[in-house]
Amino acid sequence: MKKFFLLQVFCVIFVIALLSLFWEFVLEGIFFLDGHEGVVAKLEDISTTTIIALMALAYPTYKGLSLINNWKELEKTLVDQGLQLARGVTSLDSMKSVLMDELFRRKKAEEGIENERQKFLNMLDQLPVCFHLQARDYTVPFANKMFRERFGDSEKGICHQLMHKRSTPCEPCTTFRVFDTLQTESSIWTSLDGKTYLTVVTPFDDINGATLIMEMAIDISSEQKAKDDLRQILAVQEERIKDRTRDLERSNNALQDFSSFAAHDLKEPLQKIMIFSQRIQSVVHVEPESTGQRYLTGLQHAAERMDKLIDDLLKMSQITSQKIIFKPVDLNKVVIEVLDDLEPSFPSCRENISVQTLPRVKADRSQMYQLFKNLLSNSLKYAKAEEPPKIFLGVEVDRNQQSLIVIRDNGIGFDEKYKEKIFRPFERLHGRSQYSGAGIGLAICKKVVESHNWELDVQSQVNVGSTFIIGLPKSNNAS
């Protein structure tokens, strides 16, 4: 465009020079004007005319070039602003049309943005939570409907006046700390009207680059009240549990004392009955196989069974009432001790019982002794008359990777429909004439297992044998 303008200026000067030549050498001769002038004078006139024309055109040329430069700058600015100019835009009118179209387009875009902004603000206004924006100067640029209903119009006050009814800012202010950390924070806050809020505060960059903070407060008054009520109820229940625990401990201690005294008081006359029955046999002549002999023998056996029954009841009472002391226990040593105690009653027990390596567990050692003694003596006692007992004691793992202590025998077994009955005190599947005992040994085993939170089960078939299974929790193994 600049070259085209300069060419136009050159053409104007050239035309003026031609017109001067035509005037000096043609028209003046035709009209007899200054005919006495020579060629040199005519050339000087032409030069003067051309110079005057150049001087006259100097300022318009300068302004024209400036206008072209401004036009280029304007075009570059519009392109930088994203306005694509058509190739035909070479006049102010066409430029004005393009600018008007662009201004109209941008105005429509701004109106669309403003509509979306208003929709967003309306959405915030209808939120069922207290929401507001807060600036560093304590003003509240925006607050939704619930905030205004709870704390007042944000345009008529600043934050500490609205929410805390204070004339001076709160110190320290946890909300304003977010301006420094630029990290989202949450807290529980109770307002002056007694309502409890869960507040979440997060930094927010305004459109002008200023940092604001958004604060959202959710009313959790009902939840907090329910939590406080539950805490009070739990505290009351905890006190009641403590009271009942103390009452239970006193009851257990009294029961244990009573059991000990009762056992002592009952065993003393039993001892006298057995002693007097022996003395009667020594001082009174009684014929063998006579009725008197049968009576004395029956009296002696009944007193012995009563003595054994009192011992078993005392053991069961102690297991039920005594406090369990959990310590690492080596079950291998416990079983060795049990075999030593069983050997006088079952001389071949060591040959009849196969014992694998057993684990160390956290348990009460005295109760472990009772458990294995009763289970092993049960398997030995209910062996087949025509076949020596074979008893296996070891550890197996089920499909759930739970460790099981297994006691498997080849004894007389029983029908599994009675499997719950055998663990009840004094329940017997056979008469006393066939097998001795008071029917309390397996009940003691059940109590021991339950007191350790273990599991006890039995599988059995008549004339095939029985398998007692003790399930150990994974966390019970002791290193």
C-alpha positions as CSV (number, residue, x, y, z in Angstrom):
1,M,0.0,0.0,0.0
2,K,2.9,2.4,0.8
3,K,4.5,1.7,-2.6
4,F,1.2,2.3,-4.4
5,F,0.8,5.6,-2.6
6,L,4.3,6.8,-3.4
7,L,3.7,5.8,-7.1
8,Q,0.6,8.0,-7.1
9,V,2.5,11.0,-5.7
10,F,5.3,10.5,-8.3
11,C,2.6,10.4,-11.0
12,V,1.1,13.6,-9.8
13,I,4.5,15.4,-9.9
14,F,5.2,13.9,-13.3
15,V,1.9,15.2,-14.6
16,I,2.6,18.7,-13.2
17,A,6.0,18.7,-14.9
18,L,4.5,17.7,-18.2
19,L,1.8,20.3,-17.9
20,S,4.5,22.9,-17.2
21,L,6.4,21.9,-20.3
22,F,3.2,22.0,-22.4
23,W,2.4,25.5,-21.0
24,E,5.9,26.9,-21.6
25,F,6.6,25.5,-25.0
26,V,3.2,25.2,-26.6
27,L,0.5,27.3,-25.1
28,E,2.6,30.4,-24.5
29,G,3.6,30.3,-28.2
30,I,0.0,29.8,-29.3
31,F,-1.3,32.6,-27.2
32,F,1.8,34.9,-27.7
33,L,2.6,35.0,-24.0
34,D,6.1,35.9,-23.0
35,G,7.4,35.2,-26.4
36,H,10.7,37.0,-25.7
37,E,11.7,34.2,-23.1
38,G,14.4,31.9,-24.0
39,V,14.7,28.2,-23.4
40,V,16.7,28.6,-20.2
41,A,14.0,30.8,-18.7
42,K,11.3,28.4,-19.7
43,L,13.2,25.5,-18.0
44,E,13.6,27.6,-14.9
45,D,9.9,28.3,-14.8
46,I,9.2,24.6,-15.2
47,S,11.7,23.8,-12.4
48,T,10.1,26.4,-10.1
49,T,6.6,25.0,-10.8
50,T,7.8,21.4,-10.1
51,I,9.5,22.5,-6.8
52,I,6.4,24.4,-5.7
53,A,4.3,21.3,-6.5
54,L,6.7,19.1,-4.5
55,M,6.5,21.5,-1.5
56,A,2.7,21.5,-1.8
57,L,2.6,17.7,-1.8
58,A,5.1,17.2,1.0
59,Y,2.7,17.5,3.9
60,P,-0.1,15.4,2.3
61,T,2.4,12.8,1.5
62,Y,3.7,12.7,5.1
63,K,0.1,12.4,6.4
64,G,-0.7,9.8,3.9
65,L,2.3,7.7,4.9
66,S,1.4,8.1,8.6
67,L,-2.2,7.0,7.8
68,I,-0.8,3.9,6.0
69,N,1.4,3.1,9.0
70,N,-1.6,3.5,11.4
71,W,-3.7,1.3,9.1
72,K,-1.0,-1.4,9.3
73,E,-0.8,-1.1,13.0
74,L,-4.6,-1.3,13.3
75,E,-4.7,-4.3,11.1
76,K,-2.0,-6.1,13.1
77,T,-3.8,-5.3,16.4
78,L,-7.0,-6.7,15.1
79,V,-5.3,-9.8,13.9
80,D,-3.6,-10.2,17.3
81,Q,-7.1,-9.9,19.0
82,G,-8.3,-12.8,16.8
83,L,-10.1,-10.8,14.2
84,Q,-9.6,-12.2,10.7
85,L,-9.7,-9.5,8.1
86,A,-10.8,-10.2,4.6
87,R,-8.4,-9.3,1.7
88,G,-10.9,-6.7,0.4
89,V,-10.8,-4.6,3.6
90,T,-8.9,-1.6,2.3
91,S,-11.2,1.3,3.2
92,L,-12.4,2.8,6.4
93,D,-16.0,1.9,5.5
94,S,-15.2,-1.7,5.0
95,M,-13.1,-1.7,8.2
96,K,-15.9,-0.1,10.1
97,S,-18.3,-2.8,8.9
98,V,-15.9,-5.5,10.0
99,L,-15.4,-3.9,13.4
100,M,-19.1,-3.5,13.9
101,D,-19.6,-7.2,13.1
102,E,-16.8,-8.2,15.5
103,L,-18.2,-5.9,18.2
104,F,-21.7,-7.4,17.8
105,R,-20.2,-11.0,18.0
106,R,-18.3,-10.2,21.1
107,K,-21.2,-8.5,22.7
108,K,-23.3,-11.6,22.1
109,A,-20.5,-13.8,23.5
110,E,-20.3,-11.5,26.6
111,E,-24.1,-11.7,27.0
112,G,-23.9,-15.5,26.8
113,I,-21.1,-15.6,29.4
114,E,-23.1,-13.3,31.7
115,N,-26.2,-15.5,31.3
116,E,-24.1,-18.6,32.2
117,R,-22.6,-16.7,35.2
118,Q,-26.0,-15.7,36.3
119,K,-27.3,-19.3,36.1
120,F,-24.3,-20.4,38.1
121,L,-24.9,-17.8,40.7
122,N,-28.6,-18.8,40.8
123,M,-27.5,-22.4,41.4
124,L,-25.2,-21.4,44.2
125,D,-28.1,-19.3,45.6
126,Q,-30.3,-22.3,45.8
127,L,-27.8,-24.6,47.4
128,P,-29.0,-26.1,50.7
129,V,-25.8,-25.0,52.4
130,C,-24.4,-21.7,53.5
131,F,-22.0,-20.5,50.7
132,H,-20.1,-17.3,50.4
133,L,-17.0,-15.7,48.9
134,Q,-14.6,-13.8,51.1
135,A,-11.9,-11.2,50.4
136,R,-8.8,-10.2,52.3
137,D,-10.5,-6.9,53.3
138,Y,-13.2,-8.9,55.2
139,T,-15.9,-8.1,52.7
140,V,-18.2,-10.8,51.3
141,P,-18.5,-10.3,47.5
142,F,-21.1,-13.0,47.2
143,A,-23.4,-14.9,49.6
144,N,-26.2,-17.3,48.7
145,K,-29.7,-17.3,50.0
146,M,-29.2,-19.6,53.0
147,F,-26.2,-17.6,54.1
148,R,-28.3,-14.4,54.0
149,E,-31.1,-16.0,55.9
150,R,-28.8,-17.3,58.6
151,F,-26.4,-14.4,59.0
152,G,-27.8,-11.3,57.1
153,D,-27.2,-9.4,53.8
154,S,-23.5,-9.6,52.8
155,E,-23.7,-6.1,51.2
156,K,-24.5,-4.6,54.6
157,G,-21.6,-5.9,56.6
158,I,-18.3,-7.7,56.7
159,C,-17.5,-11.3,57.7
160,H,-16.9,-10.9,61.5
161,Q,-19.9,-8.7,61.9
162,L,-22.2,-11.1,60.0
163,M,-21.1,-14.4,61.4
164,H,-19.7,-13.6,64.8
165,K,-21.4,-10.3,65.7
166,R,-17.9,-8.7,66.3
167,S,-16.8,-5.2,65.6
168,T,-13.2,-6.4,65.1
169,P,-11.8,-9.3,63.2
170,C,-11.4,-12.7,64.9
171,E,-7.9,-13.5,66.1
172,P,-6.7,-16.0,65.2
173,C,-8.9,-16.6,62.1
174,T,-8.6,-20.1,60.8
175,T,-10.4,-19.0,57.6
176,F,-7.9,-16.3,56.7
177,R,-5.1,-18.8,57.2
178,V,-6.1,-20.3,53.8
179,F,-5.0,-17.0,52.1
180,D,-1.4,-17.9,53.2
181,T,-1.4,-21.6,52.8
182,L,-3.6,-21.8,49.7
183,Q,-4.7,-25.2,51.0
184,T,-8.2,-26.5,51.5
185,E,-9.2,-26.8,55.1
186,S,-12.2,-28.1,57.0
187,S,-13.4,-27.7,60.6
188,I,-16.5,-27.9,62.9
189,W,-17.9,-24.6,63.9
190,T,-20.8,-23.7,66.2
191,S,-22.5,-20.4,65.5
192,L,-24.0,-18.0,68.1
193,D,-27.5,-19.4,67.5
194,G,-26.3,-22.8,68.6
195,K,-26.2,-24.5,65.2
196,T,-23.2,-26.6,64.3
197,Y,-21.6,-26.5,60.9
198,L,-19.1,-28.5,59.0
199,T,-17.1,-25.8,57.1
200,V,-14.9,-26.4,54.0
201,V,-12.7,-23.4,53.0
202,T,-10.7,-23.4,49.7
203,P,-8.8,-20.7,47.8
204,F,-10.3,-19.2,44.7
205,D,-8.8,-16.9,41.9
206,D,-11.2,-14.2,40.8
207,I,-11.4,-13.1,37.2
208,N,-9.3,-10.0,37.9
209,G,-6.5,-12.2,39.4
210,A,-7.3,-11.4,43.1
211,T,-7.4,-14.3,45.6
212,L,-10.7,-15.0,47.3
213,I,-11.7,-17.9,49.4
214,M,-14.9,-20.0,49.0
215,E,-16.4,-21.2,52.2
216,M,-19.2,-23.7,52.4
217,A,-20.9,-24.5,55.7
218,I,-23.2,-27.6,56.0
219,D,-25.6,-27.6,58.9
220,I,-24.9,-30.8,60.9
221,S,-26.7,-29.7,64.1
222,S,-29.0,-32.8,64.1
223,E,-26.1,-35.1,63.3
224,Q,-24.0,-33.5,66.0
225,K,-26.9,-33.7,68.5
226,A,-27.4,-37.4,67.6
227,K,-23.7,-38.0,68.1
228,D,-23.7,-36.2,71.5
229,D,-26.8,-38.2,72.6
230,L,-25.2,-41.4,71.5
231,R,-21.9,-40.5,73.3
232,Q,-24.0,-39.9,76.5
233,I,-25.9,-43.1,76.0
234,L,-22.6,-45.0,75.5
235,A,-21.1,-43.4,78.6
236,V,-24.1,-44.4,80.6
237,Q,-24.1,-47.9,79.2
238,E,-20.3,-48.2,79.8
239,E,-20.9,-47.3,83.5
240,R,-23.7,-49.9,83.6
241,I,-21.4,-52.5,82.0
242,K,-18.7,-51.7,84.6
243,D,-21.2,-52.0,87.4
244,R,-22.5,-55.3,86.0
245,T,-19.0,-56.5,85.5
246,R,-18.1,-55.8,89.1
247,D,-21.3,-57.5,90.2
248,L,-20.5,-60.5,88.0
249,E,-17.0,-60.6,89.4
250,R,-18.4,-60.5,93.0
251,S,-20.9,-63.2,92.0
252,N,-18.2,-65.4,90.4
253,N,-16.0,-65.0,93.5
254,A,-18.9,-65.8,95.8
255,L,-19.8,-68.8,93.6
256,Q,-16.2,-70.0,93.6
257,D,-16.0,-69.6,97.4
258,F,-19.3,-71.4,97.7
259,S,-18.1,-74.2,95.5
260,S,-14.9,-74.6,97.5
261,F,-16.7,-74.6,100.8
262,A,-19.5,-76.8,99.5
263,A,-17.0,-79.3,98.1
264,H,-15.1,-79.3,101.4
265,D,-18.2,-79.7,103.4
266,L,-19.6,-82.5,101.2
267,K,-16.3,-84.4,100.9
268,E,-15.8,-84.5,104.7
269,P,-19.0,-86.6,105.4
270,L,-18.2,-88.7,102.4
271,Q,-14.8,-89.5,103.8
272,K,-16.4,-90.5,107.0
273,I,-18.9,-92.7,105.2
274,M,-16.1,-94.5,103.4
275,I,-14.1,-94.9,106.6
276,F,-17.1,-96.2,108.6
277,S,-18.0,-98.6,105.9
278,Q,-14.5,-100.1,106.0
279,R,-14.6,-100.3,109.8
280,I,-18.0,-102.0,109.7
281,Q,-16.5,-104.7,107.4
282,S,-13.6,-105.1,109.9
283,V,-15.6,-105.4,113.1
284,V,-18.7,-107.1,111.7
285,H,-18.5,-110.5,110.2
286,V,-20.2,-110.4,106.8
287,E,-20.4,-113.5,104.6
288,P,-18.9,-113.0,101.2
289,E,-21.5,-112.7,98.4
290,S,-24.2,-112.0,101.1
291,T,-26.7,-109.2,101.0
292,G,-24.8,-107.3,103.7
293,Q,-21.6,-107.5,101.7
294,R,-23.4,-106.2,98.6
295,Y,-24.8,-103.3,100.6
296,L,-21.5,-102.4,102.0
297,T,-19.8,-102.7,98.6
298,G,-22.5,-100.6,97.0
299,L,-22.2,-98.0,99.8
300,Q,-18.4,-97.8,99.2
301,H,-18.8,-97.4,95.4
302,A,-21.5,-94.8,95.8
303,A,-19.3,-92.7,98.2
304,E,-16.4,-93.0,95.8
305,R,-18.6,-91.9,92.8
306,M,-19.9,-89.0,94.9
307,D,-16.3,-88.0,95.8
308,K,-15.3,-88.1,92.1
309,L,-18.5,-86.1,91.1
310,I,-17.7,-83.4,93.6
311,D,-14.1,-83.1,92.2
312,D,-15.5,-82.8,88.7
313,L,-18.1,-80.2,89.6
314,L,-15.4,-78.2,91.4
315,K,-13.2,-78.3,88.3
316,M,-16.0,-77.2,86.1
317,S,-16.9,-74.4,88.5
318,Q,-13.4,-73.2,88.5
319,I,-13.2,-73.2,84.7
320,T,-16.5,-71.2,84.5
321,S,-15.7,-68.6,87.1
322,Q,-11.9,-68.2,87.2
323,K,-10.1,-65.5,85.3
324,I,-8.2,-66.9,82.3
325,I,-4.5,-65.9,82.1
326,F,-3.3,-66.1,78.5
327,K,0.3,-66.9,78.1
328,P,2.4,-68.8,75.5
329,V,1.9,-72.5,76.2
330,D,3.8,-75.4,74.6
331,L,1.1,-78.0,74.1
332,N,3.8,-80.7,73.6
333,K,4.8,-80.3,77.3
334,V,1.2,-80.3,78.4
335,V,0.5,-83.6,76.6
336,I,3.6,-85.2,78.1
337,E,2.3,-84.2,81.6
338,V,-1.1,-85.7,80.7
339,L,0.4,-89.0,79.6
340,D,2.3,-89.2,82.8
341,D,-0.9,-88.8,84.8
342,L,-2.9,-91.2,82.6
343,E,-0.3,-94.0,82.8
344,P,-1.4,-95.4,86.2
345,S,-5.0,-95.9,85.0
346,F,-4.0,-96.8,81.4
347,P,-0.6,-98.5,81.5
348,S,-0.2,-98.9,77.7
349,C,-1.3,-95.3,76.9
350,R,2.1,-94.3,75.5
351,E,2.0,-97.2,73.1
352,N,-1.6,-96.5,72.1
353,I,-1.3,-92.8,71.5
354,S,0.6,-91.3,68.5
355,V,1.5,-87.7,69.1
356,Q,2.8,-85.3,66.4
357,T,4.4,-82.0,67.1
358,L,1.9,-79.6,68.5
359,P,2.0,-75.7,68.3
360,R,2.6,-73.1,70.9
361,V,-0.6,-71.2,71.7
362,K,-1.8,-68.3,73.8
363,A,-3.9,-70.0,76.5
364,D,-4.4,-70.9,80.1
365,R,-2.0,-73.8,80.9
366,S,-4.1,-75.4,83.6
367,Q,-7.2,-75.4,81.3
368,M,-5.1,-76.9,78.5
369,Y,-4.2,-79.7,80.9
370,Q,-7.9,-80.4,81.6
371,L,-8.8,-80.3,77.9
372,F,-6.3,-82.8,76.7
373,K,-6.6,-85.1,79.8
374,N,-10.4,-85.4,79.4
375,L,-10.2,-85.9,75.6
376,L,-7.4,-88.5,75.7
377,S,-8.9,-90.4,78.7
378,N,-12.3,-90.4,76.9
379,S,-10.7,-92.0,73.8
380,L,-8.9,-94.6,76.0
381,K,-12.0,-95.3,78.1
382,Y,-14.3,-95.9,75.1
383,A,-12.0,-98.2,73.3
384,K,-13.3,-101.5,71.8
385,A,-12.9,-104.5,74.1
386,E,-11.6,-106.8,71.3
387,E,-9.2,-104.3,69.7
388,P,-6.4,-102.3,71.3
389,P,-6.9,-98.5,71.1
390,K,-5.1,-96.5,68.4
391,I,-5.3,-92.8,69.0
392,F,-3.8,-90.1,66.8
393,L,-3.1,-86.6,68.2
394,G,-1.8,-84.0,65.7
395,V,-2.3,-80.9,63.7
396,E,-4.1,-80.5,60.4
397,V,-5.1,-77.6,58.2
398,D,-8.5,-77.2,56.6
399,R,-9.3,-75.6,53.2
400,N,-9.6,-72.2,54.8
401,Q,-6.0,-72.5,56.1
402,Q,-7.3,-72.8,59.7
403,S,-5.1,-74.9,62.1
404,L,-7.0,-77.8,63.6
405,I,-5.9,-80.0,66.5
406,V,-7.3,-83.5,65.9
407,I,-7.7,-86.4,68.3
408,R,-8.8,-89.5,66.3
409,D,-9.5,-92.9,67.8
410,N,-10.8,-96.3,66.7
411,G,-13.2,-96.7,69.6
412,I,-16.8,-97.7,69.9
413,G,-18.0,-94.3,68.4
414,F,-21.6,-93.1,68.6
415,D,-24.5,-92.0,66.5
416,E,-23.9,-88.3,65.5
417,K,-27.5,-87.4,66.4
418,Y,-26.2,-87.4,70.0
419,K,-23.2,-85.1,69.2
420,E,-24.8,-82.1,71.1
421,K,-25.9,-84.3,74.0
422,I,-22.4,-85.6,74.9
423,F,-21.1,-82.1,75.7
424,R,-23.8,-81.5,78.4
425,P,-23.0,-82.1,82.0
426,F,-24.2,-85.5,83.4
427,E,-25.4,-86.7,80.0
428,R,-24.3,-90.3,79.3
429,L,-24.8,-92.5,76.2
430,H,-23.8,-95.7,78.2
431,G,-24.6,-97.0,81.7
432,R,-22.3,-96.8,84.6
433,S,-21.9,-100.5,84.7
434,Q,-20.3,-100.4,81.2
435,Y,-18.1,-97.3,81.6
436,S,-17.1,-95.3,84.6
437,G,-17.4,-91.6,85.0
438,A,-19.9,-88.9,85.9
439,G,-20.5,-87.7,82.3
440,I,-18.9,-84.3,82.9
441,G,-15.5,-84.6,81.2
442,L,-16.6,-83.5,77.7
443,A,-18.7,-80.7,79.3
444,I,-15.4,-79.4,80.8
445,C,-13.7,-79.6,77.4
446,K,-16.6,-77.6,75.9
447,K,-16.2,-74.9,78.6
448,V,-12.5,-74.7,78.1
449,V,-12.7,-74.3,74.4
450,E,-15.5,-71.6,74.7
451,S,-13.5,-69.7,77.3
452,H,-10.6,-69.4,74.7
453,N,-12.9,-68.5,71.8
454,W,-11.9,-71.7,70.0
455,E,-14.2,-74.2,68.3
456,L,-14.9,-77.8,69.3
457,D,-16.5,-80.3,67.0
458,V,-16.8,-84.1,66.8
459,Q,-17.3,-86.6,64.0
460,S,-18.2,-90.2,64.9
461,Q,-19.5,-93.5,63.5
462,V,-20.7,-96.5,65.6
463,N,-18.0,-99.2,65.9
464,V,-15.6,-97.1,63.7
465,G,-14.4,-94.4,66.0
466,S,-14.6,-90.7,66.9
467,T,-12.6,-87.6,65.9
468,F,-12.6,-84.6,68.1
469,I,-11.6,-81.4,66.3
470,I,-10.3,-78.2,68.0
471,G,-10.3,-75.1,65.7
472,L,-7.6,-72.5,66.5
473,P,-7.9,-68.9,65.2
474,K,-5.0,-67.8,63.1
475,S,-4.1,-65.0,65.5
476,N,-3.8,-67.4,68.4
477,N,-0.5,-68.9,67.5
478,A,2.2,-67.9,69.9
479,S,5.8,-67.5,68.8
